[in-house]
Amino acid sequence: MSASFTEMRKVAWNTIVEALGMSVADDATLLLQAKTYTVSTLPTASAYPRGVIYVANEAGGATLAFSDGTNWRRVQDRAVVS
């Protein structure tokens, strides 16, 4: 039995999302969830250039952050996560 296009799309999408270190919250809308870290568990920024994460306990409150290749920076103001 061959897989339907919808099934193949779901498998392909999940493979891509997992390769990016993210997760799919809802298969119907394909909503992405960035992986959650705390300030003390941040991965090395240089290992994930252009990476996006969610920092649950950043000093200014929970926030999305991105790697500039050297530091994790808050999306809203580009300040280094602390």
PDB file of N, CA, C and O in Angstrom, chain B, residues numbered from 101:
ATOM      1  N   MET B 101       0.847  -1.180   0.000  1.00  0.00           N
ATOM      2  CA  MET B 101       0.000   0.000   0.000  1.00  0.00           C
ATOM      3  C   MET B 101       0.893   1.244   0.000  1.00  0.00           C
ATOM      4  O   MET B 101       1.817   1.336   0.809  1.00  0.00           O
ATOM      5  N   SER B 102       0.635   2.184  -0.880  1.00  0.00           N
ATOM      6  CA  SER B 102       1.452   3.390  -0.941  1.00  0.00           C
ATOM      7  C   SER B 102       0.926   4.441   0.037  1.00  0.00           C
ATOM      8  O   SER B 102      -0.266   4.500   0.337  1.00  0.00           O
ATOM      9  N   ALA B 103       1.841   5.254   0.515  1.00  0.00           N
ATOM     10  CA  ALA B 103       1.474   6.312   1.453  1.00  0.00           C
ATOM     11  C   ALA B 103       0.812   7.460   0.695  1.00  0.00           C
ATOM     12  O   ALA B 103       1.164   7.754  -0.447  1.00  0.00           O
ATOM     13  N   SER B 104      -0.142   8.094   1.345  1.00  0.00           N
ATOM     14  CA  SER B 104      -0.792   9.245   0.730  1.00  0.00           C
ATOM     15  C   SER B 104       0.148  10.442   0.772  1.00  0.00           C
ATOM     16  O   SER B 104       1.119  10.460   1.528  1.00  0.00           O
ATOM     17  N   PHE B 105      -0.153  11.434  -0.044  1.00  0.00           N
ATOM     18  CA  PHE B 105       0.657  12.651  -0.049  1.00  0.00           C
ATOM     19  C   PHE B 105       0.681  13.287   1.331  1.00  0.00           C
ATOM     20  O   PHE B 105       1.731  13.743   1.784  1.00  0.00           O
ATOM     21  N   THR B 106      -0.455  13.324   2.000  1.00  0.00           N
ATOM     22  CA  THR B 106      -0.543  13.918   3.338  1.00  0.00           C
ATOM     23  C   THR B 106       0.375  13.193   4.313  1.00  0.00           C
ATOM     24  O   THR B 106       1.052  13.834   5.116  1.00  0.00           O
ATOM     25  N   GLU B 107       0.406  11.863   4.254  1.00  0.00           N
ATOM     26  CA  GLU B 107       1.282  11.102   5.144  1.00  0.00           C
ATOM     27  C   GLU B 107       2.747  11.371   4.826  1.00  0.00           C
ATOM     28  O   GLU B 107       3.562  11.540   5.733  1.00  0.00           O
ATOM     29  N   MET B 108       3.081  11.412   3.539  1.00  0.00           N
ATOM     30  CA  MET B 108       4.466  11.677   3.142  1.00  0.00           C
ATOM     31  C   MET B 108       4.894  13.084   3.565  1.00  0.00           C
ATOM     32  O   MET B 108       6.017  13.282   4.029  1.00  0.00           O
ATOM     33  N   ARG B 109       3.998  14.056   3.404  1.00  0.00           N
ATOM     34  CA  ARG B 109       4.293  15.428   3.810  1.00  0.00           C
ATOM     35  C   ARG B 109       4.551  15.487   5.310  1.00  0.00           C
ATOM     36  O   ARG B 109       5.484  16.155   5.756  1.00  0.00           O
ATOM     37  N   LYS B 110       3.733  14.797   6.082  1.00  0.00           N
ATOM     38  CA  LYS B 110       3.890  14.795   7.538  1.00  0.00           C
ATOM     39  C   LYS B 110       5.240  14.199   7.934  1.00  0.00           C
ATOM     40  O   LYS B 110       5.934  14.760   8.782  1.00  0.00           O
ATOM     41  N   VAL B 111       5.615  13.090   7.343  1.00  0.00           N
ATOM     42  CA  VAL B 111       6.901  12.454   7.655  1.00  0.00           C
ATOM     43  C   VAL B 111       8.052  13.377   7.257  1.00  0.00           C
ATOM     44  O   VAL B 111       8.996  13.557   8.025  1.00  0.00           O
ATOM     45  N   ALA B 112       7.979  13.954   6.074  1.00  0.00           N
ATOM     46  CA  ALA B 112       9.040  14.855   5.610  1.00  0.00           C
ATOM     47  C   ALA B 112       9.153  16.069   6.519  1.00  0.00           C
ATOM     48  O   ALA B 112      10.255  16.459   6.907  1.00  0.00           O
ATOM     49  N   TRP B 113       8.024  16.663   6.856  1.00  0.00           N
ATOM     50  CA  TRP B 113       8.029  17.844   7.725  1.00  0.00           C
ATOM     51  C   TRP B 113       8.621  17.507   9.092  1.00  0.00           C
ATOM     52  O   TRP B 113       9.465  18.246   9.599  1.00  0.00           O
ATOM     53  N   ASN B 114       8.190  16.404   9.688  1.00  0.00           N
ATOM     54  CA  ASN B 114       8.702  16.012  10.998  1.00  0.00           C
ATOM     55  C   ASN B 114      10.200  15.754  10.957  1.00  0.00           C
ATOM     56  O   ASN B 114      10.909  16.067  11.913  1.00  0.00           O
ATOM     57  N   THR B 115      10.688  15.190   9.865  1.00  0.00           N
ATOM     58  CA  THR B 115      12.122  14.938   9.715  1.00  0.00           C
ATOM     59  C   THR B 115      12.889  16.255   9.675  1.00  0.00           C
ATOM     60  O   THR B 115      13.921  16.391  10.332  1.00  0.00           O
ATOM     61  N   ILE B 116      12.401  17.213   8.919  1.00  0.00           N
ATOM     62  CA  ILE B 116      13.050  18.522   8.831  1.00  0.00           C
ATOM     63  C   ILE B 116      13.036  19.213  10.185  1.00  0.00           C
ATOM     64  O   ILE B 116      14.058  19.739  10.625  1.00  0.00           O
ATOM     65  N   VAL B 117      11.890  19.214  10.845  1.00  0.00           N
ATOM     66  CA  VAL B 117      11.753  19.880  12.138  1.00  0.00           C
ATOM     67  C   VAL B 117      12.682  19.249  13.172  1.00  0.00           C
ATOM     68  O   VAL B 117      13.332  19.966  13.933  1.00  0.00           O
ATOM     69  N   GLU B 118      12.754  17.923  13.209  1.00  0.00           N
ATOM     70  CA  GLU B 118      13.646  17.246  14.151  1.00  0.00           C
ATOM     71  C   GLU B 118      15.106  17.562  13.852  1.00  0.00           C
ATOM     72  O   GLU B 118      15.908  17.722  14.772  1.00  0.00           O
ATOM     73  N   ALA B 119      15.453  17.654  12.575  1.00  0.00           N
ATOM     74  CA  ALA B 119      16.830  17.979  12.202  1.00  0.00           C
ATOM     75  C   ALA B 119      17.211  19.379  12.670  1.00  0.00           C
ATOM     76  O   ALA B 119      18.384  19.650  12.926  1.00  0.00           O
ATOM     77  N   LEU B 120      16.232  20.263  12.781  1.00  0.00           N
ATOM     78  CA  LEU B 120      16.471  21.626  13.259  1.00  0.00           C
ATOM     79  C   LEU B 120      16.421  21.717  14.781  1.00  0.00           C
ATOM     80  O   LEU B 120      16.609  22.794  15.347  1.00  0.00           O
ATOM     81  N   GLY B 121      16.166  20.587  15.445  1.00  0.00           N
ATOM     82  CA  GLY B 121      16.114  20.586  16.903  1.00  0.00           C
ATOM     83  C   GLY B 121      14.850  21.209  17.456  1.00  0.00           C
ATOM     84  O   GLY B 121      14.832  21.689  18.590  1.00  0.00           O
ATOM     85  N   MET B 122      13.792  21.204  16.660  1.00  0.00           N
ATOM     86  CA  MET B 122      12.530  21.798  17.081  1.00  0.00           C
ATOM     87  C   MET B 122      11.485  20.699  17.208  1.00  0.00           C
ATOM     88  O   MET B 122      11.789  19.522  17.013  1.00  0.00           O
ATOM     89  N   SER B 123      10.272  21.076  17.528  1.00  0.00           N
ATOM     90  CA  SER B 123       9.196  20.101  17.608  1.00  0.00           C
ATOM     91  C   SER B 123       7.943  20.669  16.973  1.00  0.00           C
ATOM     92  O   SER B 123       7.785  21.885  16.875  1.00  0.00           O
ATOM     93  N   VAL B 124       7.054  19.790  16.544  1.00  0.00           N
ATOM     94  CA  VAL B 124       5.791  20.200  15.950  1.00  0.00           C
ATOM     95  C   VAL B 124       4.731  20.116  17.032  1.00  0.00           C
ATOM     96  O   VAL B 124       4.480  19.041  17.578  1.00  0.00           O
ATOM     97  N   ALA B 125       4.107  21.247  17.346  1.00  0.00           N
ATOM     98  CA  ALA B 125       3.091  21.287  18.395  1.00  0.00           C
ATOM     99  C   ALA B 125       1.751  20.775  17.886  1.00  0.00           C
ATOM    100  O   ALA B 125       0.996  20.152  18.633  1.00  0.00           O
ATOM    101  N   ASP B 126       1.459  21.032  16.637  1.00  0.00           N
ATOM    102  CA  ASP B 126       0.146  20.691  16.100  1.00  0.00           C
ATOM    103  C   ASP B 126       0.305  20.350  14.624  1.00  0.00           C
ATOM    104  O   ASP B 126       0.609  21.223  13.811  1.00  0.00           O
ATOM    105  N   ASP B 127       0.100  19.085  14.280  1.00  0.00           N
ATOM    106  CA  ASP B 127       0.291  18.661  12.888  1.00  0.00           C
ATOM    107  C   ASP B 127      -0.646  19.372  11.916  1.00  0.00           C
ATOM    108  O   ASP B 127      -0.310  19.534  10.743  1.00  0.00           O
ATOM    109  N   ALA B 128      -1.813  19.796  12.388  1.00  0.00           N
ATOM    110  CA  ALA B 128      -2.773  20.429  11.489  1.00  0.00           C
ATOM    111  C   ALA B 128      -2.270  21.793  11.023  1.00  0.00           C
ATOM    112  O   ALA B 128      -2.449  22.146   9.857  1.00  0.00           O
ATOM    113  N   THR B 129      -1.651  22.557  11.906  1.00  0.00           N
ATOM    114  CA  THR B 129      -1.190  23.898  11.544  1.00  0.00           C
ATOM    115  C   THR B 129       0.315  23.961  11.342  1.00  0.00           C
ATOM    116  O   THR B 129       0.837  24.971  10.869  1.00  0.00           O
ATOM    117  N   LEU B 130       1.021  22.887  11.698  1.00  0.00           N
ATOM    118  CA  LEU B 130       2.473  22.823  11.578  1.00  0.00           C
ATOM    119  C   LEU B 130       3.154  23.946  12.347  1.00  0.00           C
ATOM    120  O   LEU B 130       4.140  24.523  11.889  1.00  0.00           O
ATOM    121  N   LEU B 131       2.617  24.245  13.512  1.00  0.00           N
ATOM    122  CA  LEU B 131       3.184  25.248  14.401  1.00  0.00           C
ATOM    123  C   LEU B 131       4.507  24.739  14.957  1.00  0.00           C
ATOM    124  O   LEU B 131       4.576  23.623  15.472  1.00  0.00           O
ATOM    125  N   LEU B 132       5.544  25.541  14.858  1.00  0.00           N
ATOM    126  CA  LEU B 132       6.857  25.150  15.367  1.00  0.00           C
ATOM    127  C   LEU B 132       7.041  25.653  16.788  1.00  0.00           C
ATOM    128  O   LEU B 132       6.568  26.732  17.143  1.00  0.00           O
ATOM    129  N   GLN B 133       7.731  24.862  17.595  1.00  0.00           N
ATOM    130  CA  GLN B 133       8.092  25.277  18.937  1.00  0.00           C
ATOM    131  C   GLN B 133       9.607  25.211  19.050  1.00  0.00           C
ATOM    132  O   GLN B 133      10.215  24.166  18.818  1.00  0.00           O
ATOM    133  N   ALA B 134      10.205  26.337  19.410  1.00  0.00           N
ATOM    134  CA  ALA B 134      11.654  26.358  19.618  1.00  0.00           C
ATOM    135  C   ALA B 134      11.981  25.575  20.880  1.00  0.00           C
ATOM    136  O   ALA B 134      11.199  25.566  21.831  1.00  0.00           O
ATOM    137  N   LYS B 135      13.115  24.930  20.888  1.00  0.00           N
ATOM    138  CA  LYS B 135      13.548  24.178  22.052  1.00  0.00           C
ATOM    139  C   LYS B 135      13.769  25.132  23.222  1.00  0.00           C
ATOM    140  O   LYS B 135      14.296  26.229  23.037  1.00  0.00           O
ATOM    141  N   THR B 136      13.368  24.719  24.429  1.00  0.00           N
ATOM    142  CA  THR B 136      13.455  25.556  25.622  1.00  0.00           C
ATOM    143  C   THR B 136      14.738  25.283  26.402  1.00  0.00           C
ATOM    144  O   THR B 136      15.133  24.135  26.605  1.00  0.00           O
ATOM    145  N   TYR B 137      15.374  26.368  26.830  1.00  0.00           N
ATOM    146  CA  TYR B 137      16.574  26.307  27.666  1.00  0.00           C
ATOM    147  C   TYR B 137      16.412  27.289  28.816  1.00  0.00           C
ATOM    148  O   TYR B 137      15.567  28.183  28.772  1.00  0.00           O
ATOM    149  N   THR B 138      17.226  27.115  29.837  1.00  0.00           N
ATOM    150  CA  THR B 138      17.386  28.137  30.866  1.00  0.00           C
ATOM    151  C   THR B 138      18.734  28.792  30.616  1.00  0.00           C
ATOM    152  O   THR B 138      19.547  28.283  29.845  1.00  0.00           O
ATOM    153  N   VAL B 139      18.968  29.917  31.268  1.00  0.00           N
ATOM    154  CA  VAL B 139      20.236  30.619  31.073  1.00  0.00           C
ATOM    155  C   VAL B 139      21.416  29.698  31.389  1.00  0.00           C
ATOM    156  O   VAL B 139      22.439  29.736  30.705  1.00  0.00           O
ATOM    157  N   SER B 140      21.270  28.875  32.422  1.00  0.00           N
ATOM    158  CA  SER B 140      22.388  28.002  32.811  1.00  0.00           C
ATOM    159  C   SER B 140      22.569  26.796  31.905  1.00  0.00           C
ATOM    160  O   SER B 140      23.596  26.122  31.980  1.00  0.00           O
ATOM    161  N   THR B 141      21.589  26.508  31.045  1.00  0.00           N
ATOM    162  CA  THR B 141      21.710  25.335  30.158  1.00  0.00           C
ATOM    163  C   THR B 141      21.831  25.715  28.683  1.00  0.00           C
ATOM    164  O   THR B 141      21.690  24.856  27.813  1.00  0.00           O
ATOM    165  N   LEU B 142      22.091  26.994  28.391  1.00  0.00           N
ATOM    166  CA  LEU B 142      22.212  27.420  26.990  1.00  0.00           C
ATOM    167  C   LEU B 142      23.316  26.641  26.287  1.00  0.00           C
ATOM    168  O   LEU B 142      24.401  26.468  26.843  1.00  0.00           O
ATOM    169  N   PRO B 143      23.053  26.174  25.080  1.00  0.00           N
ATOM    170  CA  PRO B 143      24.131  25.535  24.320  1.00  0.00           C
ATOM    171  C   PRO B 143      25.127  26.602  23.862  1.00  0.00           C
ATOM    172  O   PRO B 143      24.830  27.795  23.911  1.00  0.00           O
ATOM    173  N   THR B 144      26.277  26.181  23.428  1.00  0.00           N
ATOM    174  CA  THR B 144      27.290  27.104  22.925  1.00  0.00           C
ATOM    175  C   THR B 144      26.773  27.780  21.658  1.00  0.00           C
ATOM    176  O   THR B 144      26.411  27.109  20.691  1.00  0.00           O
ATOM    177  N   ALA B 145      26.741  29.101  21.670  1.00  0.00           N
ATOM    178  CA  ALA B 145      26.201  29.854  20.534  1.00  0.00           C
ATOM    179  C   ALA B 145      26.960  29.580  19.244  1.00  0.00           C
ATOM    180  O   ALA B 145      26.364  29.567  18.167  1.00  0.00           O
ATOM    181  N   SER B 146      28.266  29.361  19.339  1.00  0.00           N
ATOM    182  CA  SER B 146      29.061  29.134  18.126  1.00  0.00           C
ATOM    183  C   SER B 146      28.719  27.810  17.445  1.00  0.00           C
ATOM    184  O   SER B 146      28.990  27.634  16.257  1.00  0.00           O
ATOM    185  N   ALA B 147      28.130  26.888  18.188  1.00  0.00           N
ATOM    186  CA  ALA B 147      27.739  25.604  17.604  1.00  0.00           C
ATOM    187  C   ALA B 147      26.427  25.703  16.829  1.00  0.00           C
ATOM    188  O   ALA B 147      26.087  24.795  16.070  1.00  0.00           O
ATOM    189  N   TYR B 148      25.683  26.805  17.015  1.00  0.00           N
ATOM    190  CA  TYR B 148      24.371  26.961  16.384  1.00  0.00           C
ATOM    191  C   TYR B 148      24.213  28.340  15.747  1.00  0.00           C
ATOM    192  O   TYR B 148      23.274  29.057  16.091  1.00  0.00           O
ATOM    193  N   PRO B 149      25.093  28.734  14.836  1.00  0.00           N
ATOM    194  CA  PRO B 149      24.928  30.049  14.213  1.00  0.00           C
ATOM    195  C   PRO B 149      23.568  30.146  13.528  1.00  0.00           C
ATOM    196  O   PRO B 149      23.157  29.234  12.811  1.00  0.00           O
ATOM    197  N   ARG B 150      22.885  31.249  13.753  1.00  0.00           N
ATOM    198  CA  ARG B 150      21.537  31.514  13.221  1.00  0.00           C
ATOM    199  C   ARG B 150      20.475  30.637  13.882  1.00  0.00           C
ATOM    200  O   ARG B 150      19.335  30.608  13.416  1.00  0.00           O
ATOM    201  N   GLY B 151      20.817  29.928  14.948  1.00  0.00           N
ATOM    202  CA  GLY B 151      19.856  29.103  15.668  1.00  0.00           C
ATOM    203  C   GLY B 151      18.879  29.964  16.446  1.00  0.00           C
ATOM    204  O   GLY B 151      19.193  31.095  16.818  1.00  0.00           O
ATOM    205  N   VAL B 152      17.698  29.426  16.689  1.00  0.00           N
ATOM    206  CA  VAL B 152      16.673  30.124  17.468  1.00  0.00           C
ATOM    207  C   VAL B 152      16.227  29.208  18.593  1.00  0.00           C
ATOM    208  O   VAL B 152      15.947  28.029  18.375  1.00  0.00           O
ATOM    209  N   ILE B 153      16.164  29.767  19.813  1.00  0.00           N
ATOM    210  CA  ILE B 153      15.752  29.009  20.989  1.00  0.00           C
ATOM    211  C   ILE B 153      14.796  29.853  21.831  1.00  0.00           C
ATOM    212  O   ILE B 153      14.626  31.048  21.591  1.00  0.00           O
ATOM    213  N   TYR B 154      14.180  29.210  22.817  1.00  0.00           N
ATOM    214  CA  TYR B 154      13.329  29.889  23.790  1.00  0.00           C
ATOM    215  C   TYR B 154      14.048  29.821  25.125  1.00  0.00           C
ATOM    216  O   TYR B 154      14.383  28.734  25.595  1.00  0.00           O
ATOM    217  N   VAL B 155      14.290  30.977  25.744  1.00  0.00           N
ATOM    218  CA  VAL B 155      14.975  31.022  27.040  1.00  0.00           C
ATOM    219  C   VAL B 155      13.917  31.306  28.104  1.00  0.00           C
ATOM    220  O   VAL B 155      13.352  32.398  28.157  1.00  0.00           O
ATOM    221  N   ALA B 156      13.660  30.315  28.942  1.00  0.00           N
ATOM    222  CA  ALA B 156      12.548  30.377  29.885  1.00  0.00           C
ATOM    223  C   ALA B 156      12.765  31.343  31.044  1.00  0.00           C
ATOM    224  O   ALA B 156      11.798  31.887  31.578  1.00  0.00           O
ATOM    225  N   ASN B 157      14.013  31.567  31.440  1.00  0.00           N
ATOM    226  CA  ASN B 157      14.253  32.379  32.632  1.00  0.00           C
ATOM    227  C   ASN B 157      15.228  33.529  32.385  1.00  0.00           C
ATOM    228  O   ASN B 157      16.033  33.855  33.258  1.00  0.00           O
ATOM    229  N   GLU B 158      15.163  34.135  31.229  1.00  0.00           N
ATOM    230  CA  GLU B 158      16.045  35.259  30.920  1.00  0.00           C
ATOM    231  C   GLU B 158      15.738  36.398  31.893  1.00  0.00           C
ATOM    232  O   GLU B 158      14.607  36.510  32.365  1.00  0.00           O
ATOM    233  N   ALA B 159      16.727  37.246  32.200  1.00  0.00           N
ATOM    234  CA  ALA B 159      16.578  38.297  33.207  1.00  0.00           C
ATOM    235  C   ALA B 159      15.380  39.215  32.945  1.00  0.00           C
ATOM    236  O   ALA B 159      14.716  39.640  33.890  1.00  0.00           O
ATOM    237  N   GLY B 160      15.099  39.521  31.694  1.00  0.00           N
ATOM    238  CA  GLY B 160      13.975  40.388  31.355  1.00  0.00           C
ATOM    239  C   GLY B 160      12.668  39.639  31.166  1.00  0.00           C
ATOM    240  O   GLY B 160      11.661  40.236  30.787  1.00  0.00           O
ATOM    241  N   GLY B 161      12.671  38.344  31.425  1.00  0.00           N
ATOM    242  CA  GLY B 161      11.487  37.497  31.223  1.00  0.00           C
ATOM    243  C   GLY B 161      11.744  36.524  30.086  1.00  0.00           C
ATOM    244  O   GLY B 161      12.679  36.698  29.304  1.00  0.00           O
ATOM    245  N   ALA B 162      10.921  35.517  30.002  1.00  0.00           N
ATOM    246  CA  ALA B 162      11.071  34.500  28.957  1.00  0.00           C
ATOM    247  C   ALA B 162      11.085  35.160  27.581  1.00  0.00           C
ATOM    248  O   ALA B 162      10.347  36.112  27.329  1.00  0.00           O
ATOM    249  N   THR B 163      11.938  34.638  26.694  1.00  0.00           N
ATOM    250  CA  THR B 163      12.098  35.282  25.389  1.00  0.00           C
ATOM    251  C   THR B 163      12.642  34.315  24.353  1.00  0.00           C
ATOM    252  O   THR B 163      13.257  33.302  24.687  1.00  0.00           O
ATOM    253  N   LEU B 164      12.407  34.640  23.099  1.00  0.00           N
ATOM    254  CA  LEU B 164      13.108  33.974  22.011  1.00  0.00           C
ATOM    255  C   LEU B 164      14.492  34.590  21.914  1.00  0.00           C
ATOM    256  O   LEU B 164      14.677  35.780  22.171  1.00  0.00           O
ATOM    257  N   ALA B 165      15.461  33.766  21.540  1.00  0.00           N
ATOM    258  CA  ALA B 165      16.826  34.261  21.355  1.00  0.00           C
ATOM    259  C   ALA B 165      17.417  33.610  20.114  1.00  0.00           C
ATOM    260  O   ALA B 165      16.992  32.533  19.698  1.00  0.00           O
ATOM    261  N   PHE B 166      18.394  34.276  19.536  1.00  0.00           N
ATOM    262  CA  PHE B 166      19.065  33.736  18.357  1.00  0.00           C
ATOM    263  C   PHE B 166      20.569  33.777  18.571  1.00  0.00           C
ATOM    264  O   PHE B 166      21.076  34.587  19.347  1.00  0.00           O
ATOM    265  N   SER B 167      21.272  32.899  17.878  1.00  0.00           N
ATOM    266  CA  SER B 167      22.725  32.875  17.954  1.00  0.00           C
ATOM    267  C   SER B 167      23.303  33.735  16.842  1.00  0.00           C
ATOM    268  O   SER B 167      22.944  33.592  15.674  1.00  0.00           O
ATOM    269  N   ASP B 168      24.206  34.632  17.226  1.00  0.00           N
ATOM    270  CA  ASP B 168      24.924  35.420  16.217  1.00  0.00           C
ATOM    271  C   ASP B 168      26.271  34.773  15.891  1.00  0.00           C
ATOM    272  O   ASP B 168      27.120  35.364  15.224  1.00  0.00           O
ATOM    273  N   GLY B 169      26.443  33.538  16.383  1.00  0.00           N
ATOM    274  CA  GLY B 169      27.684  32.811  16.168  1.00  0.00           C
ATOM    275  C   GLY B 169      28.656  32.953  17.324  1.00  0.00           C
ATOM    276  O   GLY B 169      29.618  32.194  17.433  1.00  0.00           O
ATOM    277  N   THR B 170      28.400  33.934  18.190  1.00  0.00           N
ATOM    278  CA  THR B 170      29.246  34.164  19.359  1.00  0.00           C
ATOM    279  C   THR B 170      28.424  34.154  20.644  1.00  0.00           C
ATOM    280  O   THR B 170      28.823  33.549  21.639  1.00  0.00           O
ATOM    281  N   ASN B 171      27.272  34.830  20.616  1.00  0.00           N
ATOM    282  CA  ASN B 171      26.392  34.957  21.780  1.00  0.00           C
ATOM    283  C   ASN B 171      24.957  34.614  21.424  1.00  0.00           C
ATOM    284  O   ASN B 171      24.570  34.647  20.256  1.00  0.00           O
ATOM    285  N   TRP B 172      24.166  34.282  22.447  1.00  0.00           N
ATOM    286  CA  TRP B 172      22.727  34.184  22.294  1.00  0.00           C
ATOM    287  C   TRP B 172      22.179  35.571  22.582  1.00  0.00           C
ATOM    288  O   TRP B 172      22.482  36.157  23.621  1.00  0.00           O
ATOM    289  N   ARG B 173      21.376  36.096  21.671  1.00  0.00           N
ATOM    290  CA  ARG B 173      20.834  37.452  21.794  1.00  0.00           C
ATOM    291  C   ARG B 173      19.312  37.425  21.812  1.00  0.00           C
ATOM    292  O   ARG B 173      18.678  36.655  21.091  1.00  0.00           O
ATOM    293  N   ARG B 174      18.739  38.287  22.656  1.00  0.00           N
ATOM    294  CA  ARG B 174      17.283  38.401  22.717  1.00  0.00           C
ATOM    295  C   ARG B 174      16.769  38.961  21.396  1.00  0.00           C
ATOM    296  O   ARG B 174      17.345  39.902  20.850  1.00  0.00           O
ATOM    297  N   VAL B 175      15.712  38.397  20.897  1.00  0.00           N
ATOM    298  CA  VAL B 175      15.150  38.844  19.617  1.00  0.00           C
ATOM    299  C   VAL B 175      14.668  40.285  19.706  1.00  0.00           C
ATOM    300  O   VAL B 175      14.869  41.053  18.765  1.00  0.00           O
ATOM    301  N   GLN B 176      14.041  40.669  20.804  1.00  0.00           N
ATOM    302  CA  GLN B 176      13.397  41.994  20.880  1.00  0.00           C
ATOM    303  C   GLN B 176      14.370  43.168  20.874  1.00  0.00           C
ATOM    304  O   GLN B 176      14.026  44.244  20.387  1.00  0.00           O
ATOM    305  N   ASP B 177      15.584  42.983  21.408  1.00  0.00           N
ATOM    306  CA  ASP B 177      16.497  44.143  21.473  1.00  0.00           C
ATOM    307  C   ASP B 177      17.962  43.789  21.179  1.00  0.00           C
ATOM    308  O   ASP B 177      18.839  44.644  21.307  1.00  0.00           O
ATOM    309  N   ARG B 178      18.228  42.566  20.797  1.00  0.00           N
ATOM    310  CA  ARG B 178      19.560  42.088  20.441  1.00  0.00           C
ATOM    311  C   ARG B 178      20.553  42.090  21.612  1.00  0.00           C
ATOM    312  O   ARG B 178      21.748  41.885  21.398  1.00  0.00           O
ATOM    313  N   ALA B 179      20.081  42.316  22.838  1.00  0.00           N
ATOM    314  CA  ALA B 179      20.964  42.260  24.006  1.00  0.00           C
ATOM    315  C   ALA B 179      21.368  40.822  24.248  1.00  0.00           C
ATOM    316  O   ALA B 179      20.598  39.903  23.969  1.00  0.00           O
ATOM    317  N   VAL B 180      22.573  40.617  24.765  1.00  0.00           N
ATOM    318  CA  VAL B 180      23.052  39.285  25.073  1.00  0.00           C
ATOM    319  C   VAL B 180      22.206  38.700  26.203  1.00  0.00           C
ATOM    320  O   VAL B 180      21.932  39.384  27.188  1.00  0.00           O
ATOM    321  N   VAL B 181      21.798  37.459  26.068  1.00  0.00           N
ATOM    322  CA  VAL B 181      20.993  36.794  27.084  1.00  0.00           C
ATOM    323  C   VAL B 181      21.783  36.725  28.375  1.00  0.00           C
ATOM    324  O   VAL B 181      22.968  36.393  28.383  1.00  0.00           O
ATOM    325  N   SER B 182      21.088  37.053  29.491  1.00  0.00           N
ATOM    326  CA  SER B 182      21.756  36.996  30.792  1.00  0.00           C
ATOM    327  C   SER B 182      20.831  36.456  31.856  1.00  0.00           C
ATOM    328  O   SER B 182      21.226  36.338  33.016  1.00  0.00           O
TER     329      SER B 182
END
